[in-house]
């Protein structure tokens, strides 16, 4: 495959991965709150949806992936659901300019978000109720969304491009103006374009080699004959899985296989053909030879036999689908992801390995720090693997690469695995829980010491006494611990090495190791809990407790920061991490299991609204400090905020000698939420910071100059402000100077 084609396919699958992971994270963290929970005890029912969407007729039915919905999403509500207000500074490095561009754009987006969801949409010119959609036309990824202020949108794009030193050119294609960005200087004909027409923005990849018909369909200038709306795929997906109409997506492996196997004779095939350069009789270089090798390897899978057999395999697991379930709300949202499995025999074998997960794994999610449970029926595990192995290896394939792989797998018999697992056939699952833990940090060692712990480990088995006796016979340390079949706990000697009181016991069909009061109560309940094959995997995370634990570990006086002096940038990063940890709240329960639909993962997030900081009046005079190495605060000037003349202020920087002010500037200031904005008016300075020389005359700034910062740790005594700068964020600490009245009172 030629280099341009490989580049495009690589970018395509990179975007597919980002779409799948990013969108599911988006749906988890930012659930749509326009749908209220159904007022009934029964499961929410899928509602008939009349599409309210401008882009669906532009999406081919055979798109390789789809992320979006049947309805517009309220992006302001979506962003409001995120309670973490972190800053982000685009990292500086040797990344390609295009990557640096997206990093800069992300930095601008996150920092604008600090002033609130409405602000970020306003400053990016993005419409609140938005039909944002991500899909492919042929093999080219396309992102569409709605804007309501083109000037602001282009300002953000061009600012990020300037920061990344990414060149672009203005171009007009089929009557619409675009900014065109080169992906690779060595391939100038393959570009990323960004354009807006009638409030509809598009971002996609374009090649000069595409013919006019291909460009017209890619850019939405020509209708798509078989579009996704008319195919019914979207309504079928939402109805089947009960997804919110505005939040779902999928990756279609069958269409991806059609492209790679050259079974697609439509637009994807035309794009590939147009990207391939003409045949040359010249001696190819090493790079060309490598590309030809890849092409030959792909061609081995493009024979009629491979097309038929591989397509048949893919049809058994055609898609990964995911979305927010109906009934989700800001306090409780559920994201469901399904790997569709159509082969009932394979699904039956996989389902047979499901084991036992105790109730405490999910029932104590709001109390425990973390819980985890793996349900696995070891008696069925080896037979299931053997059955799957046999089904793959028993019949020869006509497709040569598949047949070679089959013969290789056939030599790896699972018989040895069956023998190894025979002694553990009574095991049905392994679970653990950390109900609570306190750590003591040592300034000498970065590894903390466990001060107190409340935790347990559970091995579920149909024959607990026999399994333990067998393990004890092979391990002298276990042999010293005698477990009473009646369930009475036995002390574990090596618990003293950890500084905790550790006990072991047999409770019902479980071997347990535990310490702590809450864990002891959970262990007592296990005695009456019947072992059933009720799941494959479950876990829970309590963000509020993790916040407390990590905030202690990351506190400014924590020994972990004493290993080496922190740079000012590291100090800001540390403080930002601490700030974000304080925003964490609620808990999350993740479950994965084999069902009739396939391999299903559900992620439930239970949230409590973060407390917004109460603003204080900042009109006062402050000493200002910058951070030095080791997070040491260095006095560097004085600043005065007033409400006079529509919020004016003055900043005076101290000379290096500390004997006088060497620079002054005046500005207008505004505050929006936790963001403070400065628009500078005039400035003056002392030549060479010489305190014996008078200031120059005030000079109006020749060009507009502004700055923005995010307020942190606000109190009556002052505040901190993180300034957003393309060269790297920095922090100024404002400490209020005592007023005359305060001094007299003192």
Secondary structure, 3 states (H helix, E strand, C coil): CCHHHHHHHHHHHHHHHHHHHHHHHHHHHCCCCCCCCCCCCCCCCCCCCCCECCCHHHCECCCCEEEECCECEEHHHHHHCCCCCCCCCCCCCCCCHHHHHHHHHHHHHHHHHCCCHHHHHHHHCECCEECCEEEEECCEEEEEEEECCHHHHHHHHHHHHHHCCCCEEEEEECCEEEEEEECCCCCCCEEEEEEEECCEEEEEEEECCCCHHHHHHHCCCCCCCCEHHHHCHHHHHHHHHCEEEEEEEEEEHHHHHHHHCCCCCCHHHHHHHHHCCCCCCCCCCHHHHHHHHHHHHHHCCCCHHHHHHHHHHHHHHCEEEEEEECCCECCEEEEEEEEECCCHHHHHHHHCCEECCCCHHHHCCCCCCEEEEEEECHHHHHHHHHHHHHHHHCCCCCCHHHHHHHHHHHCCCCHHHHHHHHCCCCEEEEEEEEEEEEEECCCCCCCCEEEEEEEEEEEEECCHHHHHHHHHHHCHHHHCCCCCCCCCCEECCCHHHHCCCCEEEEECCEEEEEECHHHHHHHHHHCCCCCCCCECEEEEEEHHHHHHHHHHHHCCCCHHHCCCCCCHHHHHHHHHHHHHHHHCCCEEEEEEEEECCEEEEEEEEECCCCCCCCCCCCCCEEEEEEEEHHHEEEEEEEEEECCHHHHEEEEEEECCCCCCEEEEEEEEEEEECCEEEEEEEEEEEEHHHCCCCCECCCEECCCCCEEEEEEEEEECCEEEEEECCCCCCEEEEEEECCCHHHHHHC
